[in-house]
Amino acid sequence: MKLGVCYYPEQWPPDRWPLDARMMREAGLAIVRIGEFAWTQMEPAEGVFTWEWLDQAVEVLAGEGLEIVLGTPTAAPPAWLVRLDPDLLPVDINGHRRRPGTRRHYCANSPAYRRHTQRIVAAMARRYASHPAVMGWQIDNEFGCHDTARCYCPECTLAFRLWLKDRYRSLDALNRAWSTVFWSQTYRDWEEIEPPNLMVAGPNPSHVLDYYRFSSDSWLAYQQLQIDILRKAISTAGGGDSPPEQFICTNFMGDFPDLDHHSLARPLDLVAWDSYPTGYADEQFERLYPPGEVRANHPYSYDVGDPVITGFCHDLTRGLKRAPYWVMEQQSGSINWSTFNTGVRSGAVRLWTWHALASGASAVVYFRWRASLSGLEQHHAGLLNHDGSPATGYEGLLSMLPERELMARVSAEPIQSQVALLLNYPDLWAIQLQPHRRGFDYLRHLFVFYRALQRLGIMTDIVSPETDLSAYKLVIAPTAFLGGERLASALAGFAAAGGTVLLGVRSGFKTTTNLVTDQPLPGVFRQLVGARLTGWHALPPGVEYGIETQIPGLEGPATFWMEGLLPLSPQGESVESSEGGDQVLSSKALAQYTAGPFASQAALIENRVGAGRALYMGWYPTYEQAVAVLAYLADQAGIERLADLPPGLVASRRGPYTLLLNFTEDDLTARVGERSVRVAARDVSVIQ
């Protein structure tokens, strides 16, 4: 487990650099990230490079034994570059050309910007790919931040048409995939296809979904442009036959929904995310928790954020490659971009670091070394205050020095989860485009199950549907909206081999091109779960129907969204009574509705599949109901529960170590096996 810091030497006098480097080393830091916003300092005019300052900064840091992650500076195009090629500026969904003067003001499909990118990245790579202190590269910074994931400029229009030609090969295939006969929008020429913005009425959802896919693929291609340059330089520096000694990564933003991070992660050596617990708690609580839930009812200390939200992002990032990851920016004090920007006490930084370690991080890099005197981030804390004196984050860093040996031992152990939550970005986008019921959010529905697993002390991976699922005992697909024969086959194979599958509402409703299926619902999953839907109802606030079940804690009410289920016979025929009478059933009801339009129909159904089983949950569960059904399934599947957890306590396991993290102001006690473990407020206990 290595600790590091983000440093901006270009913002401070060179005679300060040696003191900063020495203080970093003395505080136990080993990594420094530099360069990601310093394009103008590297290249003040096209083709004119000034490396002396960066050479000096690298040598000063290396002189203290610090390893360096170099950031390619493409997230912040210089003013001279925009003046030279103003068409590289992106166009927003309202058709407005964005303005320069901050960062991320470029289009990934701009040929001009790609040329400029090639020049600066190649020049950096030639100079530093062989430097012994440079351990790796960060490409750009936070793809999609500031609502820049999707551009609607003329260059994107041309690129979108080429992307569609490659995907569909013919206009006839595209017209069928989008069902353009609706509203007389059949295309006879590729030039007729425009980006789906500025339309009079709501655009074709198939059209928009493909534009979202195209936009994500545009960033994938832009990332690959930089990867190829860096890989070539690293290989050349290593003699061609030697394995590369410098890694390539980029930094994501946790559960940011606008890009397919599974695709972006595949060609990278490792993935990282930027963790700001208090900011995420402020900005995402209403998005991830049920409508009307009050944050004050949660017991967490005011300055530690929400550990379930933070843990959700940790586990999502780890799941991108199912491997150790980095936190490339770890909050080190108060921030400047959220709702309240609360003050942070020194214990929070230690708690966040241990939380990252417990979730599988192999490095934590704090943002930033020293609070900035200028620019937008003047109120963003660093490990040092504005005057260069130690801040609370630095004190928190020093408090961990005696724990570093234990941290190293724990972080050397693997994480082995028995449960997988499936996250599919096209499903997310399709629900986003047509939620049907206000408040139905893909990530919110997934988060209900994640939060319940955390409460039960069950380790969880959040992974792509394309992941090899054989290592898991339970796979949960809360909203497999777009279905797909490939996923249905993978889940059937997993269940047949002895696994348990749980599907949630709206699964199988559409095809992969975002058309409603013409099969009885749940579409491609019908045979897997041994049931068909009789109908579905979006419920307004105040309307609820009871549920009857033998599973403790799963009783009603059903609210928000409900679907009626009838079991199938082995021949695939529906059985009008959920009891089945004398008929042989493929599946059985584990819960039934007691009232409402689906009274006496199944609400939760289970189907035996080979050595395993598949279940379909026909309503959107409350948190308590999710806890109940997952506790039942975990017991049935023999899934380990790390501890009996009170609210505010988080549990994790790395090898033989169980970690308990208390995010409240009160001492809490947990049952771990036969032991009763007391964890002090805002503290961590490591049990072997």
C-alpha positions as CSV (number, residue, x, y, z in Angstrom):
1,M,0.0,0.0,0.0
2,K,1.6,3.2,-1.2
3,L,0.6,6.7,-0.3
4,G,1.2,9.7,-2.5
5,V,0.1,13.3,-3.3
6,C,-0.9,15.5,-6.2
7,Y,1.6,18.3,-6.7
8,Y,1.7,21.3,-8.9
9,P,5.3,22.6,-9.0
10,E,4.5,25.1,-11.7
11,Q,2.3,27.0,-9.2
12,W,5.1,27.4,-6.6
13,P,8.6,29.0,-6.6
14,P,11.3,26.5,-7.5
15,D,13.2,27.3,-4.3
16,R,10.2,25.8,-2.3
17,W,10.3,22.5,-4.1
18,P,13.2,20.9,-2.1
19,L,11.4,21.6,1.2
20,D,8.1,20.2,-0.1
21,A,9.8,17.0,-1.4
22,R,11.5,16.5,2.0
23,M,8.3,17.0,3.9
24,M,6.5,14.5,1.6
25,R,9.1,11.9,2.3
26,E,9.1,12.5,6.0
27,A,5.3,12.1,6.1
28,G,5.6,8.7,4.5
29,L,4.6,9.6,1.0
30,A,6.1,7.6,-1.8
31,I,4.3,8.8,-5.0
32,V,3.8,12.3,-6.5
33,R,1.5,13.0,-9.4
34,I,2.5,16.0,-11.5
35,G,2.0,17.6,-14.9
36,E,-1.7,17.0,-15.8
37,F,-2.6,20.7,-16.1
38,A,0.7,22.2,-17.2
39,W,0.5,22.2,-21.0
40,T,1.3,25.9,-21.4
41,Q,4.4,25.5,-19.2
42,M,5.6,22.6,-21.3
43,E,4.7,24.1,-24.7
44,P,4.2,27.9,-24.6
45,A,3.8,27.9,-28.4
46,E,3.1,25.3,-31.0
47,G,6.2,23.1,-31.3
48,V,8.2,25.1,-28.8
49,F,9.0,23.0,-25.7
50,T,10.3,24.2,-22.3
51,W,11.2,21.1,-20.3
52,E,13.8,22.7,-18.0
53,W,11.3,23.4,-15.1
54,L,9.8,19.9,-15.3
55,D,13.2,18.3,-15.5
56,Q,14.2,20.2,-12.3
57,A,10.9,19.3,-10.5
58,V,11.4,15.6,-11.4
59,E,15.0,15.6,-10.2
60,V,14.1,17.3,-6.9
61,L,11.3,14.8,-6.2
62,A,13.4,11.8,-7.3
63,G,16.2,13.1,-5.0
64,E,14.0,12.4,-2.0
65,G,13.3,8.9,-3.3
66,L,9.8,9.7,-4.5
67,E,8.3,8.0,-7.5
68,I,6.4,10.0,-10.1
69,V,3.2,9.6,-12.1
70,L,3.2,12.0,-15.0
71,G,-0.1,13.3,-16.3
72,T,-0.5,14.1,-20.0
73,P,-1.8,17.7,-19.9
74,T,-4.6,17.3,-22.5
75,A,-7.4,18.1,-20.1
76,A,-6.5,21.8,-20.1
77,P,-5.9,23.1,-23.7
78,P,-3.8,26.3,-23.7
79,A,-5.2,29.6,-24.8
80,W,-2.8,29.8,-27.7
81,L,-4.0,26.5,-29.0
82,V,-7.7,27.4,-28.9
83,R,-6.9,30.6,-30.7
84,L,-5.1,28.6,-33.4
85,D,-7.9,26.0,-33.8
86,P,-11.2,27.4,-32.3
87,D,-13.2,24.6,-33.9
88,L,-11.8,22.1,-31.3
89,L,-14.2,23.6,-28.7
90,P,-17.1,21.3,-28.0
91,V,-20.8,22.1,-28.6
92,D,-23.3,21.3,-25.9
93,I,-26.7,19.7,-26.3
94,N,-28.3,23.1,-26.8
95,G,-26.1,23.8,-29.8
96,H,-23.9,26.3,-28.0
97,R,-20.2,26.3,-28.6
98,R,-18.4,26.1,-25.3
99,R,-15.9,28.8,-24.3
100,P,-12.2,28.3,-23.3
101,G,-10.7,29.6,-20.0
102,T,-11.0,26.6,-17.7
103,R,-10.4,23.0,-18.5
104,R,-12.0,20.1,-20.5
105,H,-12.9,22.5,-23.3
106,Y,-12.2,20.3,-26.3
107,C,-14.0,17.7,-28.5
108,A,-12.5,14.2,-28.5
109,N,-13.4,13.9,-32.2
110,S,-11.7,17.1,-33.3
111,P,-8.9,16.2,-35.9
112,A,-7.1,19.4,-34.9
113,Y,-7.1,18.5,-31.2
114,R,-6.0,15.0,-31.9
115,R,-3.0,16.3,-33.8
116,H,-2.1,18.6,-30.9
117,T,-2.5,15.7,-28.5
118,Q,-0.2,13.5,-30.5
119,R,2.5,16.2,-30.5
120,I,2.5,17.0,-26.8
121,V,2.1,13.3,-25.6
122,A,4.8,12.1,-28.0
123,A,7.2,14.9,-26.8
124,M,6.6,14.0,-23.1
125,A,7.0,10.3,-23.8
126,R,10.3,10.7,-25.6
127,R,11.7,12.7,-22.7
128,Y,10.4,10.7,-19.7
129,A,9.6,7.2,-20.8
130,S,13.1,6.1,-19.8
131,H,13.4,8.1,-16.6
132,P,13.9,5.8,-13.6
133,A,11.8,7.9,-11.3
134,V,8.7,7.9,-13.5
135,M,6.7,4.9,-12.5
136,G,3.7,5.5,-14.7
137,W,1.4,7.8,-16.7
138,Q,-2.0,9.2,-16.2
139,I,-3.8,10.0,-19.4
140,D,-5.7,13.3,-19.4
141,N,-7.9,13.9,-16.3
142,E,-11.5,12.9,-15.4
143,F,-13.0,12.2,-18.9
144,G,-16.5,13.7,-19.1
145,C,-16.2,16.0,-16.1
146,H,-18.2,19.3,-16.3
147,D,-20.8,17.8,-18.6
148,T,-18.4,17.2,-21.5
149,A,-18.9,13.5,-22.2
150,R,-21.1,14.3,-25.2
151,C,-20.4,16.8,-27.9
152,Y,-22.8,17.8,-30.8
153,C,-20.4,19.7,-33.0
154,P,-20.0,19.1,-36.8
155,E,-17.0,16.9,-36.3
156,C,-19.1,14.7,-34.0
157,T,-21.8,14.6,-36.6
158,L,-19.4,13.2,-39.2
159,A,-17.8,10.8,-36.8
160,F,-21.3,9.6,-35.6
161,R,-22.2,8.6,-39.2
162,L,-19.0,6.7,-39.6
163,W,-19.6,4.9,-36.3
164,L,-23.1,4.0,-37.5
165,K,-21.8,2.7,-40.8
166,D,-19.3,0.5,-39.0
167,R,-22.0,-0.8,-36.5
168,Y,-24.8,-1.5,-38.9
169,R,-23.1,-1.8,-42.3
170,S,-26.3,-0.8,-44.2
171,L,-29.1,1.8,-43.8
172,D,-31.7,-1.0,-44.0
173,A,-30.1,-2.6,-40.9
174,L,-30.0,0.7,-39.1
175,N,-33.6,1.4,-39.9
176,R,-34.7,-1.9,-38.6
177,A,-32.6,-1.5,-35.4
178,W,-34.0,1.9,-34.7
179,S,-37.5,1.1,-36.1
180,T,-37.4,4.4,-38.0
181,V,-40.8,3.8,-39.6
182,F,-42.2,5.4,-36.4
183,W,-43.0,9.0,-37.2
184,S,-41.8,8.6,-40.8
185,Q,-38.1,8.9,-40.0
186,T,-36.7,6.2,-42.3
187,Y,-33.3,7.1,-43.6
188,R,-32.2,6.7,-47.3
189,D,-28.8,8.4,-47.0
190,W,-26.3,8.5,-44.2
191,E,-26.1,12.2,-44.6
192,E,-29.7,12.5,-43.3
193,I,-28.7,11.3,-39.8
194,E,-28.0,14.1,-37.3
195,P,-27.1,14.1,-33.6
196,P,-30.2,13.7,-31.4
197,N,-30.4,17.2,-30.0
198,L,-32.5,20.4,-30.7
199,M,-35.4,18.3,-31.8
200,V,-39.0,19.5,-31.6
201,A,-40.3,16.4,-29.7
202,G,-38.5,13.7,-27.8
203,P,-36.0,11.9,-30.1
204,N,-36.0,8.3,-31.0
205,P,-34.6,6.5,-27.9
206,S,-32.7,4.0,-30.1
207,H,-31.1,6.9,-31.9
208,V,-30.1,8.6,-28.6
209,L,-28.8,5.3,-27.0
210,D,-26.5,4.8,-30.0
211,Y,-25.3,8.4,-29.7
212,Y,-24.5,7.8,-26.1
213,R,-22.6,4.6,-27.1
214,F,-20.8,6.6,-29.9
215,S,-19.9,9.3,-27.4
216,S,-18.4,6.9,-25.0
217,D,-16.5,5.1,-27.8
218,S,-15.1,8.5,-28.9
219,W,-13.4,8.9,-25.6
220,L,-12.2,5.3,-25.8
221,A,-10.6,6.1,-29.2
222,Y,-9.1,9.3,-27.8
223,Q,-7.7,7.4,-24.9
224,Q,-6.3,4.8,-27.2
225,L,-4.5,7.5,-29.2
226,Q,-2.5,8.4,-26.1
227,I,-2.0,4.8,-25.0
228,D,-0.5,3.9,-28.4
229,I,2.0,6.8,-28.2
230,L,3.0,6.0,-24.6
231,R,3.3,2.2,-25.2
232,K,5.6,2.7,-28.2
233,A,7.8,5.1,-26.2
234,I,7.9,2.8,-23.1
235,S,8.7,-0.2,-25.2
236,T,11.5,1.6,-27.1
237,A,12.9,2.9,-23.8
238,G,12.9,-0.7,-22.4
239,G,14.7,-2.1,-25.4
240,G,11.6,-3.5,-27.2
241,D,11.8,-7.0,-25.7
242,S,11.6,-5.9,-22.0
243,P,8.3,-5.7,-20.2
244,P,7.2,-2.1,-19.7
245,E,8.2,-0.7,-16.4
246,Q,5.9,2.3,-16.5
247,F,2.1,1.7,-16.2
248,I,-0.6,3.6,-18.1
249,C,-3.9,4.6,-16.3
250,T,-6.4,7.3,-16.1
251,N,-8.6,8.6,-13.3
252,F,-12.4,8.0,-13.3
253,M,-15.0,9.5,-11.2
254,G,-16.6,6.6,-9.3
255,D,-20.2,6.1,-10.4
256,F,-20.1,8.8,-13.1
257,P,-22.8,7.6,-15.5
258,D,-22.1,9.2,-18.8
259,L,-19.3,6.9,-20.0
260,D,-18.9,3.2,-20.3
261,H,-16.0,2.7,-17.8
262,H,-15.8,-1.1,-18.5
263,S,-14.7,-0.3,-22.1
264,L,-12.4,2.5,-21.0
265,A,-10.7,0.3,-18.4
266,R,-9.9,-2.7,-20.6
267,P,-6.8,-1.3,-22.4
268,L,-5.4,0.3,-19.3
269,D,-2.8,-1.3,-17.0
270,L,-4.7,-0.2,-13.9
271,V,-7.6,2.0,-13.1
272,A,-8.0,4.8,-10.6
273,W,-10.8,7.0,-9.3
274,D,-11.0,10.4,-7.5
275,S,-12.5,10.0,-4.0
276,Y,-14.2,13.0,-2.3
277,P,-16.4,11.5,0.4
278,T,-18.0,14.7,1.7
279,G,-18.7,15.9,-1.8
280,Y,-20.2,12.7,-3.0
281,A,-22.4,12.5,0.1
282,D,-23.7,16.1,-0.6
283,E,-24.1,15.6,-4.3
284,Q,-25.3,12.1,-4.7
285,F,-27.4,11.3,-1.6
286,E,-30.7,12.3,-3.3
287,R,-29.7,10.5,-6.4
288,L,-28.9,7.1,-4.8
289,Y,-31.2,6.9,-1.8
290,P,-35.0,6.6,-2.1
291,P,-37.0,9.7,-2.7
292,G,-37.8,11.4,0.6
293,E,-35.1,9.7,2.6
294,V,-33.6,12.2,5.1
295,R,-29.8,12.3,5.4
296,A,-30.0,13.4,9.0
297,N,-31.4,10.0,9.8
298,H,-28.1,8.4,9.0
299,P,-25.6,8.1,11.9
300,Y,-22.4,9.1,10.2
301,S,-20.1,11.9,11.5
302,Y,-20.7,15.1,9.5
303,D,-17.2,15.2,8.1
304,V,-16.7,11.6,6.8
305,G,-19.2,11.5,4.0
306,D,-21.4,8.5,3.5
307,P,-19.3,5.3,3.6
308,V,-21.9,3.3,1.6
309,I,-21.7,5.8,-1.3
310,T,-17.9,5.9,-1.0
311,G,-17.7,2.1,-0.8
312,F,-20.0,1.8,-3.8
313,C,-17.5,3.8,-5.9
314,H,-14.5,1.8,-4.5
315,D,-16.1,-1.5,-5.3
316,L,-17.3,-0.3,-8.7
317,T,-13.7,0.8,-9.6
318,R,-12.2,-2.4,-8.3
319,G,-14.7,-4.3,-10.5
320,L,-13.6,-2.6,-13.7
321,K,-10.6,-4.9,-13.9
322,R,-11.3,-7.2,-10.9
323,A,-7.9,-6.1,-9.7
324,P,-6.3,-3.7,-7.2
325,Y,-6.9,-0.1,-8.2
326,W,-5.6,3.4,-7.2
327,V,-7.3,6.3,-5.6
328,M,-5.6,9.0,-7.7
329,E,-7.2,11.9,-5.8
330,Q,-8.2,11.4,-2.2
331,Q,-9.9,14.2,-0.4
332,S,-7.5,15.6,2.3
333,G,-9.7,18.3,3.8
334,S,-12.6,20.5,3.0
335,I,-13.5,20.9,-0.7
336,N,-14.9,23.7,-2.8
337,W,-17.5,22.2,-5.2
338,S,-20.3,20.6,-3.1
339,T,-23.3,21.9,-1.2
340,F,-21.8,22.4,2.3
341,N,-18.1,21.9,1.9
342,T,-17.8,20.9,5.5
343,G,-14.7,21.2,7.6
344,V,-12.8,18.0,8.0
345,R,-11.0,16.7,11.2
346,S,-7.8,14.8,11.0
347,G,-9.3,11.4,11.8
348,A,-11.3,11.5,8.6
349,V,-8.3,11.3,6.4
350,R,-7.1,8.2,8.2
351,L,-10.5,6.6,8.0
352,W,-10.8,7.3,4.3
353,T,-7.4,5.8,3.7
354,W,-8.2,2.6,5.6
355,H,-11.6,2.4,3.7
356,A,-9.8,2.5,0.4
357,L,-7.3,-0.1,1.6
358,A,-10.1,-2.3,2.8
359,S,-11.9,-2.1,-0.6
360,G,-8.8,-3.2,-2.6
361,A,-6.9,0.0,-3.3
362,S,-3.1,-0.5,-3.7
363,A,-2.3,3.2,-3.6
364,V,-3.9,6.4,-2.3
365,V,-2.8,9.7,-3.7
366,Y,-4.0,12.8,-1.7
367,F,-5.4,15.9,-3.4
368,R,-3.5,18.1,-3.1
369,W,-0.1,19.0,-1.5
370,R,-0.8,22.6,-0.8
371,A,-3.9,24.7,-1.0
372,S,-4.0,26.9,-4.1
373,L,-3.6,30.7,-3.9
374,S,-5.3,31.1,-7.3
375,G,-7.9,29.8,-9.6
376,L,-11.2,28.0,-9.1
377,E,-9.8,25.7,-6.3
378,Q,-8.8,28.4,-3.9
379,H,-11.1,27.0,-1.2
380,H,-10.0,23.4,-1.8
381,A,-7.9,22.2,1.1
382,G,-4.5,20.5,0.7
383,L,-2.3,18.6,3.1
384,L,-0.7,22.0,3.7
385,N,-2.5,25.3,4.2
386,H,-2.2,28.2,1.9
387,D,0.8,29.5,3.8
388,G,2.6,26.2,3.6
389,S,2.0,25.2,7.2
390,P,0.7,21.6,8.0
391,A,-3.1,21.3,7.7
392,T,-5.4,18.7,9.3
393,G,-4.8,16.4,6.4
394,Y,-1.1,16.4,7.0
395,E,-1.7,15.7,10.7
396,G,-3.9,12.7,9.7
397,L,-1.1,11.5,7.4
398,L,1.4,11.6,10.3
399,S,-1.0,9.7,12.5
400,M,-0.8,6.7,10.1
401,L,3.0,6.4,10.2
402,P,3.0,3.8,13.0
403,E,0.4,1.8,11.0
404,R,2.2,1.6,7.7
405,E,3.6,-1.9,8.3
406,L,0.1,-3.2,9.1
407,M,-1.3,-1.5,6.1
408,A,1.3,-3.2,3.9
409,R,0.5,-6.6,5.3
410,V,-3.3,-6.1,4.8
411,S,-3.0,-4.7,1.3
412,A,-0.9,-7.6,0.2
413,E,-3.9,-9.9,0.7
414,P,-6.5,-10.4,-2.0
415,I,-10.2,-9.6,-1.9
416,Q,-12.4,-12.5,-2.8
417,S,-16.1,-11.6,-3.2
418,Q,-18.8,-14.3,-3.5
419,V,-21.5,-11.9,-4.8
420,A,-21.5,-9.9,-8.1
421,L,-23.7,-7.0,-8.9
422,L,-24.1,-6.4,-12.7
423,L,-23.7,-2.9,-14.0
424,N,-24.3,-2.3,-17.7
425,Y,-24.0,1.3,-19.0
426,P,-26.3,0.8,-22.0
427,D,-29.0,-0.4,-19.5
428,L,-28.3,2.7,-17.4
429,W,-28.6,5.0,-20.4
430,A,-31.8,3.4,-21.7
431,I,-33.5,3.8,-18.3
432,Q,-32.2,7.3,-18.1
433,L,-33.8,8.1,-21.5
434,Q,-37.2,6.5,-20.5
435,P,-37.5,6.1,-16.8
436,H,-41.3,5.9,-17.2
437,R,-41.8,6.6,-13.5
438,R,-40.3,9.7,-12.0
439,G,-37.5,8.7,-9.7
440,F,-36.7,5.4,-11.4
441,D,-33.0,5.6,-11.7
442,Y,-30.8,2.6,-12.7
443,L,-28.0,3.3,-10.2
444,R,-30.5,4.0,-7.4
445,H,-32.1,0.6,-8.0
446,L,-28.7,-1.1,-8.0
447,F,-27.6,0.9,-4.9
448,V,-30.6,-0.6,-2.9
449,F,-29.0,-4.0,-3.3
450,Y,-25.5,-2.8,-2.7
451,R,-26.5,-1.0,0.4
452,A,-28.3,-4.1,1.7
453,L,-25.2,-6.3,1.0
454,Q,-23.0,-3.8,2.9
455,R,-25.4,-3.9,5.9
456,L,-25.2,-7.7,5.9
457,G,-21.4,-7.7,5.8
458,I,-21.2,-9.4,2.4
459,M,-18.3,-8.6,0.1
460,T,-19.4,-7.5,-3.3
461,D,-17.9,-7.0,-6.8
462,I,-19.7,-4.6,-9.2
463,V,-18.9,-5.9,-12.6
464,S,-19.8,-5.9,-16.3
465,P,-22.3,-8.5,-17.6
466,E,-19.5,-9.7,-19.8
467,T,-17.4,-10.8,-16.8
468,D,-16.6,-14.4,-16.2
469,L,-19.1,-15.2,-13.3
470,S,-17.8,-18.6,-12.4
471,A,-16.0,-17.3,-9.2
472,Y,-19.3,-16.1,-7.6
473,K,-22.1,-17.8,-5.8
474,L,-24.7,-15.1,-6.3
475,V,-25.2,-12.8,-9.3
476,I,-27.7,-9.9,-9.0
477,A,-28.9,-8.0,-12.1
478,P,-31.3,-5.4,-10.6
479,T,-32.4,-4.0,-14.0
480,A,-31.2,-6.0,-17.0
481,F,-33.4,-3.7,-19.1
482,L,-32.0,-4.4,-22.6
483,G,-31.8,-8.1,-22.1
484,G,-29.9,-9.8,-24.8
485,E,-29.4,-13.5,-25.7
486,R,-25.8,-13.4,-24.7
487,L,-26.5,-12.3,-21.1
488,A,-29.5,-14.7,-20.8
489,S,-27.2,-17.6,-21.9
490,A,-24.4,-16.5,-19.5
491,L,-26.8,-16.3,-16.5
492,A,-28.4,-19.7,-17.4
493,G,-25.0,-21.3,-17.6
494,F,-24.0,-19.8,-14.3
495,A,-27.2,-21.1,-12.6
496,A,-26.9,-24.5,-14.2
497,A,-23.4,-24.8,-12.7
498,G,-24.8,-24.3,-9.2
499,G,-25.0,-20.5,-8.9
500,T,-27.9,-18.3,-7.8
501,V,-29.2,-15.5,-10.1
502,L,-31.5,-12.7,-9.0
503,L,-33.2,-10.5,-11.6
504,G,-35.0,-7.4,-10.8
505,V,-37.9,-5.4,-12.3
506,R,-38.0,-4.3,-15.9
507,S,-35.4,-6.9,-16.9
508,G,-35.8,-8.2,-20.5
509,F,-38.2,-5.4,-21.4
510,K,-36.2,-4.3,-24.5
511,T,-33.8,-5.5,-27.1
512,T,-30.1,-4.3,-27.2
513,T,-31.1,-1.6,-29.8
514,N,-33.6,-0.2,-27.3
515,L,-36.8,-1.5,-29.0
516,V,-39.4,-3.2,-26.8
517,T,-39.2,-6.9,-27.2
518,D,-42.0,-8.8,-29.0
519,Q,-41.7,-11.7,-26.6
520,P,-43.8,-12.2,-23.5
521,L,-42.0,-10.5,-20.6
522,P,-39.5,-10.9,-19.2
523,G,-38.4,-11.5,-22.7
524,V,-35.1,-13.4,-23.1
525,F,-35.1,-14.3,-19.4
526,R,-38.5,-15.9,-19.4
527,Q,-37.3,-19.5,-19.5
528,L,-34.5,-18.8,-17.1
529,V,-36.8,-17.6,-14.3
530,G,-39.7,-19.9,-15.3
531,A,-42.3,-17.2,-15.3
532,R,-44.0,-14.6,-17.4
533,L,-45.3,-11.1,-16.5
534,T,-49.0,-10.5,-16.5
535,G,-48.4,-6.8,-16.4
536,W,-46.5,-4.0,-14.7
537,H,-47.7,-0.9,-12.8
538,A,-45.8,2.2,-11.8
539,L,-47.2,3.2,-8.5
540,P,-47.6,6.9,-7.4
541,P,-46.7,7.9,-3.8
542,G,-49.1,6.6,-1.2
543,V,-50.2,3.6,-3.2
544,E,-49.0,0.2,-1.9
545,Y,-49.9,-3.4,-2.0
546,G,-49.2,-6.1,0.6
547,I,-46.9,-9.1,0.1
548,E,-47.2,-12.4,1.8
549,T,-44.1,-14.6,2.2
550,Q,-42.3,-17.1,4.5
551,I,-39.1,-15.2,4.1
552,P,-38.6,-13.1,7.4
553,G,-38.6,-9.4,6.8
554,L,-39.7,-9.5,3.2
555,E,-43.4,-8.9,3.9
556,G,-45.1,-5.9,2.2
557,P,-45.7,-3.3,1.3
558,A,-44.9,-3.3,-2.4
559,T,-44.5,0.3,-3.6
560,F,-43.0,2.4,-6.5
561,W,-43.1,-0.4,-9.2
562,M,-44.7,-3.8,-9.2
563,E,-45.0,-6.6,-11.7
564,G,-47.4,-9.6,-11.6
565,L,-45.8,-13.0,-12.3
566,L,-47.2,-16.4,-13.3
567,P,-45.1,-19.5,-13.2
568,L,-44.5,-21.5,-16.4
569,S,-44.9,-25.2,-17.0
570,P,-41.8,-27.1,-18.1
571,Q,-43.1,-26.7,-21.6
572,G,-43.0,-23.0,-21.2
573,E,-46.8,-22.5,-20.9
574,S,-48.1,-20.1,-18.3
575,V,-50.1,-21.4,-15.3
576,E,-52.9,-19.1,-14.4
577,S,-52.8,-20.0,-10.7
578,S,-49.6,-19.5,-8.9
579,E,-50.5,-22.6,-6.8
580,G,-50.4,-24.6,-10.0
581,G,-53.1,-27.1,-9.0
582,D,-52.2,-30.5,-10.4
583,Q,-50.0,-29.1,-13.0
584,V,-46.2,-29.5,-12.9
585,L,-44.6,-26.1,-12.5
586,S,-41.2,-25.0,-13.7
587,S,-41.0,-22.5,-10.8
588,K,-42.5,-21.7,-7.5
589,A,-43.6,-18.5,-5.8
590,L,-41.6,-17.4,-2.8
591,A,-43.8,-14.3,-2.2
592,Q,-47.3,-13.3,-3.4
593,Y,-49.3,-10.1,-3.6
594,T,-52.2,-10.0,-1.2
595,A,-54.0,-7.0,-2.7
596,G,-54.0,-4.8,-5.8
597,P,-54.3,-5.6,-9.5
598,F,-51.9,-8.6,-9.1
599,A,-53.5,-10.1,-6.0
600,S,-52.7,-13.8,-5.6
601,Q,-50.0,-13.6,-8.3
602,A,-46.4,-14.2,-7.6
603,A,-44.2,-11.3,-6.5
604,L,-41.0,-13.3,-6.1
605,I,-40.5,-16.4,-8.1
606,E,-37.8,-19.1,-8.1
607,N,-36.8,-21.5,-10.8
608,R,-34.5,-24.5,-10.5
609,V,-31.9,-24.4,-13.3
610,G,-29.5,-27.4,-13.3
611,A,-27.6,-27.4,-10.0
612,G,-28.6,-23.8,-9.2
613,R,-31.6,-21.5,-9.5
614,A,-32.8,-18.2,-10.8
615,L,-35.2,-15.8,-9.2
616,Y,-37.2,-12.8,-10.4
617,M,-38.2,-10.1,-8.0
618,G,-41.4,-8.5,-9.2
619,W,-41.3,-5.3,-7.3
620,Y,-38.9,-2.5,-6.4
621,P,-37.8,-3.4,-2.9
622,T,-37.3,-1.1,0.0
623,Y,-33.9,-1.2,1.7
624,E,-35.3,-3.5,4.5
625,Q,-36.8,-5.8,1.9
626,A,-33.5,-6.0,0.0
627,V,-31.8,-6.9,3.3
628,A,-34.3,-9.6,3.9
629,V,-34.2,-11.3,0.5
630,L,-30.4,-11.1,0.3
631,A,-30.0,-12.5,3.8
632,Y,-32.2,-15.4,2.7
633,L,-30.3,-16.0,-0.6
634,A,-26.9,-15.7,1.2
635,D,-27.9,-18.4,3.7
636,Q,-29.3,-20.6,0.9
637,A,-26.1,-20.2,-1.1
638,G,-23.6,-20.6,1.8
639,I,-22.3,-17.1,1.4
640,E,-20.1,-15.8,4.2
641,R,-21.2,-12.8,6.2
642,L,-18.3,-11.0,7.7
643,A,-20.0,-9.6,10.7
644,D,-23.4,-8.7,12.3
645,L,-23.2,-4.9,11.7
646,P,-24.9,-2.0,13.4
647,P,-25.7,1.0,11.2
648,G,-22.6,3.2,10.7
649,L,-20.1,0.3,10.7
650,V,-18.6,-1.1,7.5
651,A,-16.9,-4.5,7.2
652,S,-14.4,-5.8,4.7
653,R,-12.1,-8.8,4.3
654,R,-8.6,-9.1,2.8
655,G,-7.2,-12.6,3.1
656,P,-7.2,-13.5,6.8
657,Y,-7.9,-9.9,7.9
658,T,-11.4,-8.6,8.8
659,L,-11.5,-4.8,8.9
660,L,-14.2,-2.9,10.8
661,L,-14.6,0.9,10.1
662,N,-16.7,3.1,12.3
663,F,-18.0,6.2,10.6
664,T,-20.0,7.5,13.6
665,E,-19.4,9.6,16.7
666,D,-20.2,6.6,19.0
667,D,-18.4,3.4,19.9
668,L,-20.0,0.5,18.1
669,T,-19.9,-3.2,18.7
670,A,-20.0,-6.0,16.0
671,R,-20.2,-9.7,16.2
672,V,-17.4,-11.3,14.2
673,G,-17.7,-15.0,14.3
674,E,-17.7,-15.9,18.0
675,R,-16.1,-12.6,19.0
676,S,-17.6,-9.4,20.1
677,V,-15.5,-6.5,18.8
678,R,-15.8,-2.9,19.9
679,V,-14.7,-0.2,17.5
680,A,-14.1,3.3,18.7
681,A,-15.8,6.3,17.1
682,R,-14.2,7.3,13.8
683,D,-11.8,4.4,14.1
684,V,-10.7,1.2,12.5
685,S,-10.2,-2.3,13.9
686,V,-8.2,-5.0,12.1
687,I,-8.9,-8.5,13.2
688,Q,-6.9,-11.5,12.2
